[in-house]
Amino acid sequence: MRLERTLSARAFTLVEILIVVVILGILAAVVIPQFTNARVETSVSTLKSQLQTIRGQIEVYKARHNSLPPFGTTGTESDWDPLVNPTDENTYLLNVPYNPFTNSPGIGTVDATDIGWVWDDVDGVITAPYFDEITNTYSPPGP
């Protein structure tokens, strides 16, 4: 008889289990948006760092060759050949840079959602499509 009382005293009731599940659900609802914000902030930081590196290496190329790099606009990794696989002994970038928002390395001359970078060959400026560097916001056009 005593054994039965000890076992029943150790068991959780359905109400106690439901309270724990509800508390865990509330905690999950609070934490999940924090991870989403961290992902966006990481992408913004990565994009700004890549832009700074790319622009610096374009300046180095310009100083060495007295001209801007002849970027392609095929929308592929080969667009970066002047800086990643140059014909001279200097490598300006170790890897092809991918835009963290579009996950694309391609270079284009107009804003498009399927490219990673926008190259203005007149001014010699490279940017990321739909990224505002002043406000650090990425806002592609809606559907």
Buried (B, 14 or more C-beta within 10 A) or exposed (E): EEEEEEEEEEEEEEEEEEEEEEEEEEEEEEEEEEEEEEEBEEBBEBBBEBBEBBEEBBEEBEEEBEEBBEBBBEBEBBBBBBBBEBEEEEEBBEEBBBBBBBEBBBBBEEEBEEBBBBBEBEEBEBBBBBBEEEEEEBEEEEE
